Each structure stands twice: as C-alpha cells, then as structure tokens.
C-alpha cells in the first residue's frame, strides 16, 4: 500500500505540471487602447497560443535569435514592423514633480518611428489626446493633477494595433498649497 502511494505522488505531480503548460491566454484591447492578457475568457478577447518555456541544457549553448515580432506586438502586425526597443527613460520610476501641473518625458524607440505608426501616451491607463504633445523622442502632458500616477507609452500601427509598449513608471506630482504665493491665480 505504501509503495503504491509513493508511485502515485510523482504521477500526480507530472499530470499537474503538464496541465499547467497547456493553459490558454486571452488578449483584448480596452476602450483606451491598452492591451490586456488574462487566463479567463472575456467578450471580444482572442485566444493566444502560448508555447511552453524552453531551456538550454549545457552552459555556453546560446538561445535562438529573437523573432521579427516582439512579445507585445499584435498578431496582425506584418513581419519587420516590430520595434526592438520602447523605453521610457525619463521620468524615472518614483520621480517627483514639485510645484507643477506639467509632466514631460523622454522616450527611445528603435528603429525610428515608421510611416503610418504613432506614439500614444497613457496617464493612469488613460490615453492622453487633448492634454498631450507627443514627438518621436518625448512628450509633455499638461494639467496633471496632484497625486501619484502611472505613465507609459505604446507604438501603434495605423489600425491601432500595439506594436511596442514601454514599462509602466510611477510618478508623483506635488503642487503648492492654496496659501503659497507661487500658486497661479484661478488654479
């Protein structure tokens, strides 16, 4: 009896680990253009095939060359449209902006922005359209309220598919008190 239990435990662990590799992931884009992934199906979500992790046996054995599309690229993107780098390098994570309602940032994308593609900046997961000025190297967002915010950008094709997304950065905006002489009248 004891030998049977010991045999069943490794068998059960193998079955559990095999079922974990066969999980389905769902991808959808919300009304703000932000791409989401989940293991739970949602309306208008597309099932995404996820391959299991690959390991390389011996030290010194190299990984295969990266494919022409990035992990965050849309499944409808054409080969060669992926961006190898989408970096929000200013502001830095947890940076504080004192006495201002304007937040500026610097970005780096590689290769350069292609014709028909655009950069979209999101503050607190909301696409900034009217309060933002965006260029291929940076952005400025006006009228940012006091408080803690998240910030990231995406590169999109003409159809709005996300081709590249930066990491999310947390920023803190501090504004002068109502009693401060530096505060603008009417704000």
N, C-alpha and C positions, 0 to 999 in steps of 0.2 A: 504494500500500500504506500509506504513512504517513498519508494523508488518511483512509483507512478506519479506522485505529486511533484517530485523533483524534475521529472521529464516534462510535465505539463507546464511548469512555470516558464522555462525558456521558449516553449512553443507559443504560449500566450503572448509573451513579450515580442516575439517575431511578428505575430499577427497584428498587434497594436502598432508597431513601428511601420509595417507595410501599409496599413490603412492611413497612417498619417502622411505618407508620401503621395497618396492618391487624392489629396484634397483638391477641391475646386475653388478658384478665386473668382470673384466678380468685380468688374470695373464699371464705374459710371462717372459722369461729369455733372456736377450740380449747376444750379442756375447762375452761379458766379464764375463758372468756368473752371472750378477746382476739380481735379481728378481724384477719385476715392477708390479704395480697394477694400473688399471685405470677404469673409468666408460665408456670409449669409446672402442669399439672393435678394435683390431689390427690383422694383419696377424699373424698366429701361436699362438694366445692368446687363453687361455682356460677360459670358463665361470666358475666363482666360486660362489657357493651358500653362501650368507651371511645372517645369521639369525639376526633378529631384537634384539635390546638391551633388556636385562631382568633386571627388578628391583625387589627388595625385599621389601615388604610392611612394616614390623614392624622393629623397631630398635632391634638389637640383633639377628635378623634372619640371618643366615650365607648363603654365596653363596655356590653353589655346588662345589665339589672338581674339580680341574683342570683335563682336559682330558689328555690322554697319549701323545698327539701330541701338539706341540706349535703352536701359530698363524703363525709363519714364516716357519713352516715345510712344506715340499712338500706333495701334496696329494697322492703321490705314496710311501711315507715312511711307513715302517712297524710299527705297534704298538710297543712301547717300545724303538724306535730309537730316540725319541725326546730328546733334551738337555734342561734341566731346567734352565741353566744359560750360557750365552755367553756375557762376559763382557770384554771390552777393558778398563782397568783401568789405563794404562799408555801408551801413554801420555794423559794428561788431556785435556779437551776441551780448545782451545785458548792457548795452551802451545807454547812457542817459543824455537826453537833450534838455538842458536847462533853459528856462525863460524864452520859449519859442513855441510856435504853432506850426512850424515848417520843419519837415524831415527830408534830408537829402541823402542819397545813397549812390554808391558806385558799384557797377556790375562788370563782369567779364564773361563774354561768351566766345566760344571758339568752335568752329570757324566763325568769321564775321557773319552778321545777320544777312540772310539770303533774301533776294527779292520776293515779295509776297508774304514774308513772315513778319511777325510783330512781337513786341515785348509787352507783357501785361504785368502790372504790379498789383499785389494784393496786400491790403492792410486789414488785419483781423479777419482773414479769409474772405474779404470783400474786394472785388476788382475795383481799382481806382480809375475812374474815367474823367470826371469833371474837375477834380481837385489835384490831378497829377500831370506833370510834364515828364515824358519819358523819351530818352535818346538811347542809341545803341551802347552807350557807356555809362549811363546813370539815369537818375530820376529825382524829382522833387515833388513832395506831396504837401499841399497847403491845407490849413485848417485842421490839423491833427489835434484832437482833444487831449487834455491832461490824462495821464494814466499809463498803464502797461499795455503794449500792443505787440502783435506778431506781424512779421513782414516777410514776404518772399516774392519772387518773380517767376514767370514762365515765358518760354518762347513758343509761339503758336504758328501754325500754318494758316493759309487763307480760309480754311474751313473751320478754324477754331480748335483744331486738334493740338494737344500739348505735345511738343517735341522735346522739351527740356524743362526742368524745374530746379530752382535753387533750393538750398536748405532753408528752413524757417529760422528766422532770427527774432529774438525778443528784444524790444526796445522800451525805454521808459521816458515819457515826456513830462517834464516838470515845468509849470508855469508860475509866474509871480502871483502873489496874493492880491486880492482886491485893494488892499491898502498900500501896495507898492507903487511908488511914483513911476517906475519903469513900465507899468502896465498900460497898454493902449486904451484910450477912451472908447467906450462902447463895446469892449470885449469881455 
